Amino acid sequence: MKFLIVTHAPHSKHQNSWYAYAPYVKEMQLWEKYVDTITIVAPVDRKAPSAISLAYCHKEIHVTEVSALSLLGLKEVLRTIVVLPKTIHRLFIEMRKADHIHLRCPGNIGLLGCLVQIFFPKKKKTAKYAGNWDPKAKQPWSYHLQKWLLSNTFLTKNMQVLVYGNWPHPSKNVVSFFTASYSEAKIQSVEKIFTAPYKVLFVGALTKGKHPLYAVQLIHRLQQQGVAISLAIYGEGEQREVLKKYVAEHNLQTTVILHGNQAAEVVEQAYKESHFLVLPSQSEGWPKVVAEAMFFGCIPMATAVSCVPEMLGHGKHGIFLTMNFVEDVVAFKNLLKKETKMREMSLAAQQSAQRYTLEFFELEIKKILG
């Protein structure tokens, strides 16, 4: 099978291997087991792979480079218009050669893939929509367009659209799906001791959309109210300097630590040693960090976006952030008074998350590929 991946994820080559963002590659390593050759249409990064990059395992991988597309600002729009014909042409050529077309959405290159695939109605196709599929979510117009194209069975034929969560009135080609990070060998029952000092994690990109500053300020307010608590932050992004400034101005250097990007093994150990995960994100698909934290018994504190309410068992496995400091501090402090409840939530979180192993995930992917 000639398998084609269309993605906006930047790829880089190092020592004859192709690298990309590790969680994405880990997933694609499961798909690649069942195909003969892989062609990837994606932007290429000339920099060396970072600590959060991973190499593909497949021996027959070919990367067709296209320019990254952006519509943020006049200069970027003009540049996108210039490179658009070449990108569409390359997509058309690679789709014509492929046996199976796999789109990674949402993203600008994924959007073009949604449009070009219309001309190949007989090709077998899948689309992994990794964002929020909630039809009521406030999102960029391009996201809504991609969701409309993918779920339109007149324009999009012979495709399974894999989405996170269960939503009302789905079209017949939309399939509720999930993702996984850990194998069955990692399953263990971790009975955490919920006593002070409490350890909290933030894992993810330090971007405005993830609201890492809110996480820091929430922990700071809890400290001001006498709660012995610390925050470890794993990730990089444009908000790093904002966080460093806040930490320095409020003398939080000993209780709020910015670790930057770290290897998966380091983050895994942090999950095992921590009590809570905080994710005050404004938009998610299936937030892997929530599933990973739950896998090792961390109680998540997250905003109720996308399928997060389902992941948190509608409150049985974690608590929801309202993004109101007063309300969130009160809710968290109330939970800290109930040690038995915290242990129960932690164990329930583990039992829920540990159902979604890599083995189960691979079995479902195999079914999709036929």
C-alpha positions as CSV (number, residue, x, y, z in Angstrom):
1,M,0.0,0.0,0.0
2,K,1.3,3.5,-0.9
3,F,0.3,5.6,2.1
4,L,0.2,9.4,1.8
5,I,0.2,11.7,4.8
6,V,-0.7,15.4,4.4
7,T,0.3,17.5,7.4
8,H,1.3,20.9,8.5
9,A,3.8,19.4,11.1
10,P,7.3,20.5,10.3
11,H,9.7,17.7,9.5
12,S,13.5,17.6,9.7
13,K,16.1,15.2,8.4
14,H,19.0,14.0,10.6
15,Q,21.4,11.1,9.8
16,N,19.1,9.8,7.1
17,S,16.1,9.7,9.3
18,W,13.0,12.0,9.2
19,Y,11.9,13.6,12.5
20,A,8.8,15.4,13.6
21,Y,6.9,16.2,16.8
22,A,7.2,13.1,19.0
23,P,3.5,12.5,19.9
24,Y,2.5,12.7,16.3
25,V,5.3,10.4,15.1
26,K,4.5,7.9,17.9
27,E,1.0,7.7,16.4
28,M,2.1,7.4,12.8
29,Q,4.6,4.6,13.8
30,L,1.5,2.5,14.4
31,W,0.0,3.3,11.0
32,E,3.2,2.7,9.2
33,K,3.4,-0.9,10.3
34,Y,0.6,-1.8,7.8
35,V,1.8,0.1,4.7
36,D,4.5,-0.6,2.1
37,T,5.7,3.0,1.4
38,I,5.0,6.4,3.0
39,T,5.0,9.7,1.3
40,I,4.7,12.8,3.5
41,V,3.7,16.2,2.2
42,A,4.8,18.7,4.8
43,P,7.0,21.7,5.5
44,V,10.7,20.9,6.1
45,D,12.6,22.5,9.0
46,R,16.4,22.8,8.4
47,K,17.1,22.8,12.1
48,A,18.3,19.8,14.0
49,P,15.6,17.7,15.8
50,S,14.6,19.0,19.2
51,A,14.2,17.2,22.5
52,I,10.5,16.7,21.7
53,S,11.2,15.2,18.2
54,L,11.1,11.6,17.2
55,A,12.2,9.7,14.1
56,Y,9.9,7.5,11.9
57,C,10.8,3.8,11.9
58,H,9.6,2.9,8.4
59,K,12.4,2.3,5.9
60,E,10.5,3.5,2.8
61,I,9.7,7.2,3.6
62,H,9.7,10.0,1.1
63,V,9.1,13.6,2.0
64,T,7.7,16.1,-0.5
65,E,8.4,19.5,0.8
66,V,5.9,22.3,0.7
67,S,6.0,25.8,2.2
68,A,4.3,26.4,5.6
69,L,1.2,28.4,5.0
70,S,0.0,31.3,7.2
71,L,-2.8,33.8,6.9
72,L,-1.7,36.0,9.9
73,G,-0.8,39.4,8.5
74,L,-0.7,40.9,5.0
75,K,2.8,39.8,4.3
76,E,2.0,36.1,5.2
77,V,-1.2,36.2,3.1
78,L,0.7,37.5,0.1
79,R,3.4,34.9,0.5
80,T,0.8,32.1,0.8
81,I,-0.9,33.3,-2.4
82,V,2.4,33.0,-4.2
83,V,3.2,29.5,-3.1
84,L,-0.4,28.2,-3.2
85,P,-0.4,26.9,-6.9
86,K,2.8,24.9,-6.3
87,T,1.5,23.4,-3.1
88,I,-1.8,22.4,-4.7
89,H,0.1,20.9,-7.7
90,R,2.3,18.8,-5.4
91,L,-0.7,17.6,-3.4
92,F,-2.5,16.6,-6.6
93,I,0.5,14.6,-7.9
94,E,1.0,12.7,-4.6
95,M,-2.7,12.0,-4.2
96,R,-2.9,10.6,-7.7
97,K,0.0,8.1,-6.9
98,A,-1.3,7.1,-3.4
99,D,-3.5,4.1,-2.5
100,H,-4.6,5.6,0.8
101,I,-4.7,9.4,1.6
102,H,-4.4,10.4,5.2
103,L,-5.1,14.0,6.1
104,R,-4.0,15.6,9.4
105,C,-6.3,18.4,10.4
106,P,-6.9,21.2,11.3
107,G,-4.2,23.2,9.6
108,N,-3.7,25.2,6.5
109,I,-2.1,22.4,4.6
110,G,-4.8,20.0,5.8
111,L,-7.3,22.5,4.5
112,L,-5.8,22.3,1.0
113,G,-5.7,18.5,1.4
114,C,-9.5,18.6,2.1
115,L,-10.0,20.5,-1.1
116,V,-7.7,18.5,-3.4
117,Q,-9.0,15.1,-2.2
118,I,-12.4,16.0,-3.7
119,F,-10.9,15.1,-7.1
120,F,-10.1,11.6,-5.9
121,P,-13.5,10.2,-4.9
122,K,-12.5,6.5,-5.4
123,K,-9.3,6.7,-3.3
124,K,-9.5,5.3,0.2
125,K,-9.0,8.1,2.7
126,T,-8.9,8.9,6.4
127,A,-8.6,12.3,8.1
128,K,-7.5,12.7,11.7
129,Y,-9.1,15.8,13.1
130,A,-6.9,16.5,16.1
131,G,-8.7,19.7,17.1
132,N,-12.0,20.5,18.8
133,W,-14.9,19.0,16.7
134,D,-17.6,20.7,18.8
135,P,-19.8,22.4,16.3
136,K,-20.5,25.2,18.8
137,A,-16.9,26.0,19.5
138,K,-15.6,29.4,18.6
139,Q,-12.8,28.8,16.1
140,P,-11.1,30.3,13.0
141,W,-13.2,30.2,9.8
142,S,-10.6,27.8,8.3
143,Y,-11.3,25.3,11.0
144,H,-15.1,25.5,10.4
145,L,-14.4,25.1,6.7
146,Q,-12.3,22.0,7.2
147,K,-15.0,20.4,9.4
148,W,-17.7,21.2,6.9
149,L,-15.7,19.8,4.0
150,L,-14.8,16.6,5.9
151,S,-18.3,15.9,7.0
152,N,-19.9,16.7,3.6
153,T,-20.4,13.2,2.1
154,F,-21.2,14.7,-1.3
155,L,-17.8,16.4,-1.6
156,T,-15.8,14.0,0.5
157,K,-16.2,10.4,-0.5
158,N,-14.7,7.1,0.7
159,M,-13.3,8.7,3.8
160,Q,-13.4,8.0,7.6
161,V,-13.1,11.2,9.6
162,L,-11.6,10.4,13.1
163,V,-12.7,12.9,15.7
164,Y,-12.4,13.3,19.4
165,G,-15.6,13.0,21.5
166,N,-19.2,12.1,20.7
167,W,-21.2,15.0,19.1
168,P,-24.8,15.2,18.1
169,H,-26.0,14.5,14.6
170,P,-22.7,13.4,13.1
171,S,-22.5,12.6,9.3
172,K,-22.1,8.9,8.5
173,N,-18.4,9.2,7.7
174,V,-17.5,10.7,11.1
175,V,-16.1,8.2,13.6
176,S,-15.5,8.9,17.3
177,F,-11.8,8.1,18.1
178,F,-9.1,8.5,20.6
179,T,-5.3,8.4,20.9
180,A,-2.8,6.8,23.2
181,S,0.7,7.3,24.7
182,Y,1.5,4.2,26.7
183,S,1.6,0.5,26.3
184,E,0.0,-2.2,28.4
185,A,3.4,-2.8,30.0
186,K,3.2,0.6,31.6
187,I,0.0,-0.2,33.4
188,Q,0.3,0.0,37.2
189,S,-1.9,1.0,40.1
190,V,-0.4,4.0,41.7
191,E,-1.9,4.9,45.0
192,K,-0.9,8.5,45.6
193,I,-0.7,10.0,49.1
194,F,-2.6,13.3,48.9
195,T,-0.9,15.3,51.6
196,A,1.0,18.7,51.5
197,P,3.2,19.8,50.0
198,Y,1.2,19.2,46.8
199,K,2.9,18.9,43.4
200,V,1.2,20.3,40.3
201,L,2.3,19.9,36.7
202,F,1.7,22.0,33.6
203,V,2.7,20.1,30.4
204,G,2.4,21.6,27.0
205,A,3.3,24.5,24.7
206,L,3.7,27.8,26.4
207,T,1.3,29.7,24.2
208,K,-1.5,32.2,25.0
209,G,-4.1,29.6,24.0
210,K,-2.9,27.2,26.7
211,H,-2.9,30.0,29.4
212,P,0.2,28.9,31.3
213,L,0.2,32.3,33.1
214,Y,-3.2,31.5,34.5
215,A,-1.7,28.2,35.9
216,V,1.1,30.1,37.6
217,Q,-1.2,32.8,39.0
218,L,-3.6,30.1,40.3
219,I,-0.8,28.3,42.2
220,H,0.4,31.7,43.5
221,R,-3.0,32.6,44.9
222,L,-3.2,29.2,46.6
223,Q,0.2,29.8,48.2
224,Q,-1.0,33.2,49.4
225,Q,-3.9,31.4,51.1
226,G,-1.6,29.1,53.0
227,V,-1.6,26.1,50.7
228,A,1.8,24.3,50.5
229,I,2.0,23.7,46.7
230,S,4.4,23.9,43.9
231,L,4.2,24.0,40.1
232,A,6.5,22.3,37.6
233,I,6.2,23.5,34.0
234,Y,7.3,21.4,31.0
235,G,7.3,23.0,27.6
236,E,8.5,25.9,25.6
237,G,6.8,28.8,23.7
238,E,6.5,32.5,23.4
239,Q,5.0,32.8,26.9
240,R,8.2,31.7,28.6
241,E,9.5,35.2,29.2
242,V,6.1,36.3,30.6
243,L,6.2,33.4,33.1
244,K,9.8,34.1,34.0
245,K,9.0,37.7,34.7
246,Y,6.0,36.9,36.9
247,V,8.0,34.3,38.8
248,A,10.8,36.7,39.4
249,E,8.5,39.6,40.4
250,H,6.8,37.5,43.0
251,N,9.8,35.5,44.3
252,L,8.4,32.1,43.2
253,Q,11.7,30.7,42.0
254,T,11.6,27.9,44.6
255,T,8.0,26.8,44.0
256,V,7.4,27.5,40.3
257,I,10.1,25.8,38.1
258,L,10.3,26.1,34.3
259,H,11.9,22.9,33.0
260,G,11.5,23.6,29.3
261,N,11.1,20.8,26.8
262,Q,12.1,17.4,28.2
263,A,12.3,13.9,27.0
264,A,9.2,11.7,27.4
265,E,10.8,9.7,30.1
266,V,11.4,12.7,32.2
267,V,7.8,13.9,31.9
268,E,6.5,10.4,32.6
269,Q,8.5,10.4,35.9
270,A,7.0,13.8,36.7
271,Y,3.5,12.4,36.3
272,K,4.3,9.6,38.7
273,E,5.6,12.0,41.3
274,S,2.9,14.6,41.1
275,H,-0.6,15.0,42.5
276,F,-2.3,17.2,40.0
277,L,-2.1,18.4,36.4
278,V,-3.4,21.9,35.5
279,L,-4.5,22.7,31.9
280,P,-6.4,26.0,31.6
281,S,-6.5,25.7,27.7
282,Q,-9.1,27.5,25.6
283,S,-9.1,24.9,22.9
284,E,-8.1,21.2,22.7
285,G,-8.9,18.1,20.8
286,W,-8.0,15.1,22.9
287,P,-5.4,16.6,25.2
288,K,-2.8,13.9,25.5
289,V,-1.3,15.5,28.6
290,V,-4.6,14.9,30.4
291,A,-4.8,11.3,29.4
292,E,-1.1,10.8,30.3
293,A,-1.4,12.4,33.7
294,M,-4.5,10.3,34.5
295,F,-2.7,7.2,33.4
296,F,-0.3,7.7,36.4
297,G,-2.9,8.9,38.8
298,C,-2.6,12.6,38.6
299,I,-5.9,14.4,39.1
300,P,-6.5,16.8,36.2
301,M,-7.7,20.4,36.6
302,A,-8.8,21.4,33.1
303,T,-11.2,23.6,31.2
304,A,-14.3,21.9,29.9
305,V,-13.5,22.2,26.2
306,S,-13.9,19.6,23.4
307,C,-14.1,16.1,24.8
308,V,-12.4,17.0,28.1
309,P,-15.7,16.5,30.1
310,E,-15.9,13.0,28.8
311,M,-12.2,12.3,29.6
312,L,-12.8,13.6,33.2
313,G,-15.8,11.4,33.6
314,H,-17.9,14.6,33.9
315,G,-16.2,15.3,37.2
316,K,-15.4,11.8,38.5
317,H,-11.8,11.9,37.4
318,G,-10.9,15.6,37.8
319,I,-12.2,19.1,38.3
320,F,-13.1,21.8,35.8
321,L,-11.5,25.2,35.7
322,T,-13.8,28.1,35.1
323,M,-11.0,30.6,34.5
324,N,-12.2,32.6,37.4
325,F,-9.6,32.8,40.1
326,V,-12.0,33.0,43.0
327,E,-14.1,30.1,41.9
328,D,-11.1,27.9,40.9
329,V,-9.3,28.5,44.2
330,V,-12.4,27.7,46.2
331,A,-13.0,24.5,44.2
332,F,-9.4,23.4,44.6
333,K,-9.2,24.1,48.3
334,N,-12.5,22.3,48.9
335,L,-11.1,19.2,47.2
336,L,-7.9,19.4,49.3
337,K,-10.1,18.9,52.4
338,K,-11.2,15.5,51.1
339,E,-8.2,13.2,51.1
340,T,-10.4,10.1,50.5
341,K,-12.1,11.7,47.6
342,M,-8.8,12.6,46.0
343,R,-7.5,9.0,46.3
344,E,-10.8,7.8,44.7
345,M,-10.5,10.3,41.9
346,S,-6.9,9.4,41.3
347,L,-7.7,5.7,41.0
348,A,-10.7,6.3,38.8
349,A,-8.6,8.4,36.5
350,Q,-6.1,5.6,36.2
351,Q,-8.7,3.0,35.4
352,S,-10.2,5.2,32.8
353,A,-7.0,6.3,31.1
354,Q,-5.4,2.8,31.2
355,R,-8.1,1.5,28.8
356,Y,-6.5,3.5,26.0
357,T,-3.3,1.7,25.5
358,L,-1.1,1.7,22.4
359,E,-2.0,-1.9,21.7
360,F,-5.7,-1.0,21.7
361,F,-5.0,2.0,19.6
362,E,-3.0,-0.1,17.0
363,L,-5.9,-2.6,16.8
364,E,-8.3,0.2,16.0
365,I,-6.0,1.7,13.4
366,K,-5.5,-1.8,11.8
367,K,-9.3,-2.1,11.4
368,I,-9.5,1.3,9.7
369,L,-6.7,0.4,7.2
370,G,-8.5,-2.9,6.6
